[in-house]
Amino acid sequence: MPAIHQGKVLVSGGSGFIGAHVCSALLVEGFHVRTTVRSSDKGEYLKKKLSEVSGGGGTFEYVIVEDIGAPDAFDDAVKGVDGILHTASPFHFNSDDPNELIQPAVEGTINILKSAHKHNKDVQRIVVTSSVASVMTPKDTPTVFTEKDWNTHSPQQVEEKGKEASRLDFYMASKTLAERAAWDFVEKEKPSFDLVTVEPPLVLGPCIHDIPTKDRMNTSIAKFYELFSGALKDADGDKLIEPLSNIVDVRDVANTHVLALTIPHAGGERFITASDRGMVTNQDFVDALHKRLPDNETVKKNVPIGEPGKGQTINRHRFANDKAKKVLAQTFYSQEQTAVDTFLSLEEYAQKW
């Protein structure tokens, strides 16, 4: 399938953490971008922000899609575009019912594929933001996960336990089932477009999307914010070295989407997008902040010290980025740089809250 090197690209969920960076990356490459947002306020904020940060040659427009799970929600949005990047999907652990996550994730993904198949035969490629939640399963020993792996555990837990399953399994099942549904759709319907899926772990990095108040931070950024808000100031060493996840910089995630759209032989593939380091801890993050920003008053006042270097002893699961490096020729930010840039970004937002 030919790759897409110019023209108009639809990005669903452009006002989100990942979606905003995807829009920016496309504009830098000269694409014309149309994004879906839930309100005109979100669209106007994004329009202004992207004009400040992208500096690209493309144009930007937005359309309102209030409910991505509604039938035919994307029918108008897909018309006239050459490619689609679907980033819109819920990410939180606040639901008491797995269907509150699974239904919008699956239906939102299928809806955009259906709309493209029905209303735009010129769409050549659709890239769907999935997650390593679709890849990993519980393991007792350190494991290297690749794109060949699928999470069968979480959907089974939800099916067997329903609302009694863990909230983590709610989320992981939603990502797995949405991605499975996308691949099944392409296999069954044989649309004009091919499919690529992108699987990030915990996403951090500088924010450009609208965060009007600190309680409106997305889940991954909110956890990082705890490090310098004072919430963990007196945390003991064990709390700081508790394994978190593999991480990836949001700018790398955006780059993976653009590469997946533009490289011909990326079609039909899954790509894990993750930093070179495996499992990281809060200790790794605070070490980076104290090392790189020793004179920052917030760091000196609020960021715990813990036991410097001890996070390096953690050796747990890793999500391999070898395929992205080989097929997409992608490079990745270091986890130290991502930590510093996330902090500086959030410190700037915090001054407005």
Secondary structure, 3 states (H helix, E strand, C coil): CCCCCCCEEEEECCCCHHHHHHHHHHHHCCCEEEEEECCHHHHHHHHHHHHHHCCCCCCEEEEECCCCCCCCCCCCCCCCCCEEEECCCCCCCCCCCCHHHHHHHHHHHHHHHHHHHHHCCCCCEEEEECCHHHCCCCCCCCCEECCCCCCCHHHHHHHHHHHHCCHHHHHHHHHHHHHHHHHHHHHHHCCCCEEEEEECCEEECCCCCCCCCHHHCCHHHHHHHHHHHCCCCCCCHHHHCCEEECEEEHHHHHHHHHHHHHCHHHCCCEEECCCCCCCEEHHHHHHHHHHHCCCCHHHHHHCCCCCCCHHHHCCCCEECCHHHHHHCCCCCCCHHHHHHHHHHHHHHHHCCC
